[in-house]
Amino acid sequence: MKNLIFIAFLTLVSACDLLVGGAYEVKRLDEYVDYLAGRDLYREKRVGALKFYCNDLRDQVVDVLHQSMLNDPELKLKGALREELERLKLLGARREGKTLHLMNDVTVGAEGLDAWRTQVTELLSRDPKNVRENWIPAVIRRLFDSVVLHAGDRQVVISIDYRPKCN
């Protein structure tokens, strides 16, 4: 009987923790990716709500994408050339609100923009099977309303209709 009362007490305490435990703040991209991949932050942090710092998460995504584009090992960009491409916004990533801008005049150019749009549209059409290993599509779908691809003197807009969005 004492064991049953103790178990009931622990269950009640856990339920109260969830109801009045406050909110846990998700500010880091790696933690957001883990959450999307199924990590139960409610139970783990013993809270009743999660607060997502969406703009901070968007900034982190842009930083990762920007650096990965500039540091692509196949391009072997270094020094002044790398800095000039970045300064002129010919290669890299940035954002305006919930719009992600990807620029690539180096390997895509205006003639390759349609093929690039097809690749990105396909990539964003569904979540990957393993979000932890291939997190970019899942995160972009939830954090951004659109992606604008810039190459040469052209640009195309890809709308993202996924809901719910991180506001």
C-alpha positions in Angstrom: 0.0 0.0 0.0 2.8 2.4 0.8 4.4 1.7 -2.5 1.1 2.5 -4.3 0.8 5.8 -2.4 4.4 6.7 -3.2 3.9 5.9 -6.9 0.7 8.0 -6.9 2.6 10.9 -5.2 5.4 10.7 -7.8 2.9 10.8 -10.6 1.1 13.8 -9.1 4.4 15.6 -8.6 5.3 14.9 -12.3 2.0 16.2 -13.5 2.3 19.3 -11.4 5.7 19.9 -12.7 4.4 19.8 -16.2 1.5 22.1 -15.4 3.3 24.7 -13.4 6.9 24.1 -14.4 7.0 27.1 -16.6 8.5 27.2 -20.0 11.8 26.0 -21.4 13.5 28.3 -23.8 14.8 26.7 -27.0 17.5 29.1 -28.3 20.1 26.8 -29.9 19.9 25.3 -33.3 21.2 21.9 -32.2 18.5 21.6 -29.6 15.8 22.7 -32.0 17.0 20.0 -34.4 16.9 17.4 -31.6 13.3 18.5 -30.8 12.3 18.1 -34.4 13.9 14.7 -34.5 11.7 13.6 -31.6 13.5 14.6 -28.4 10.8 15.2 -25.7 11.9 18.5 -24.2 8.6 18.8 -22.2 9.3 15.7 -20.2 13.1 16.0 -20.1 13.0 19.6 -18.8 9.8 19.0 -16.8 7.9 22.0 -18.2 4.4 22.6 -19.5 5.5 24.9 -22.4 8.4 25.4 -24.8 9.4 28.9 -26.0 11.2 29.0 -29.3 13.4 31.9 -30.1 12.6 31.8 -33.8 14.6 34.8 -34.9 17.7 33.5 -33.1 17.2 30.1 -34.7 16.8 31.7 -38.1 20.0 33.6 -37.7 21.9 30.5 -36.7 20.6 28.6 -39.8 21.7 31.5 -42.0 25.2 31.5 -40.4 25.6 27.7 -40.9 24.4 27.9 -44.5 26.5 31.0 -45.3 29.7 29.4 -43.9 29.1 26.1 -45.6 28.6 27.8 -49.0 31.8 29.9 -48.5 33.8 27.0 -47.2 32.8 24.4 -49.8 35.9 22.3 -50.2 35.3 21.9 -53.9 35.5 25.7 -54.5 38.8 26.1 -52.5 38.0 29.8 -51.9 40.6 31.6 -49.8 41.7 35.0 -48.8 40.8 38.0 -50.9 38.7 36.1 -53.5 36.5 34.6 -50.7 36.2 38.0 -49.1 35.3 39.7 -52.4 32.6 37.1 -53.2 31.1 37.5 -49.8 31.3 41.3 -50.0 29.6 41.4 -53.4 27.0 38.9 -52.2 27.8 36.6 -55.0 27.9 33.5 -52.8 26.4 32.9 -49.4 23.2 33.2 -47.4 21.3 36.0 -45.6 17.8 36.6 -44.5 15.1 39.3 -44.4 12.6 38.4 -41.7 11.2 35.0 -42.6 12.7 35.0 -46.1 15.9 33.1 -46.7 18.2 34.3 -49.5 20.7 32.0 -51.1 23.2 33.5 -53.5 25.4 31.5 -55.9 27.0 33.2 -58.9 30.0 30.9 -58.5 28.8 27.5 -59.5 25.2 28.1 -60.6 25.0 31.4 -62.5 21.8 32.5 -64.3 21.9 29.6 -66.7 21.7 27.1 -63.8 19.1 28.8 -61.8 16.2 26.7 -63.0 18.0 23.4 -62.1 18.9 24.9 -58.7 15.3 25.8 -58.1 14.2 22.3 -59.0 16.7 20.8 -56.5 15.8 23.2 -53.7 12.0 22.7 -54.3 12.4 18.9 -54.1 14.6 19.2 -51.0 12.0 21.3 -49.2 9.0 19.2 -50.3 9.1 16.8 -47.4 11.0 16.2 -44.2 13.9 13.8 -44.3 13.7 10.4 -42.7 16.6 11.2 -40.4 16.2 14.8 -39.2 19.4 14.7 -37.1 21.6 13.8 -40.1 19.8 15.9 -42.7 18.2 18.7 -40.7 18.3 21.6 -43.2 15.0 20.9 -45.0 13.1 20.3 -41.8 14.4 23.4 -40.2 13.9 25.7 -43.3 10.4 24.4 -43.7 9.5 25.4 -40.1 11.4 28.7 -39.8 11.1 30.4 -43.2 8.1 31.4 -45.4 10.1 31.5 -48.6 13.5 30.9 -50.1 14.9 33.3 -52.7 17.6 31.9 -55.0 19.9 34.5 -56.6 22.2 33.6 -59.5 23.6 35.9 -62.2 21.1 38.7 -62.8 18.1 36.5 -62.0 16.3 35.4 -58.9 13.4 33.0 -58.2 11.2 32.7 -55.1 10.2 29.4 -53.6 7.2 29.6 -51.3 7.1 27.3 -48.3 3.5 26.3 -47.3 4.5 24.2 -44.3 2.5 24.7 -41.1 2.9 25.3 -38.2 5.6 27.9 -38.5 7.9 29.1 -35.8 7.0 32.7 -35.3 
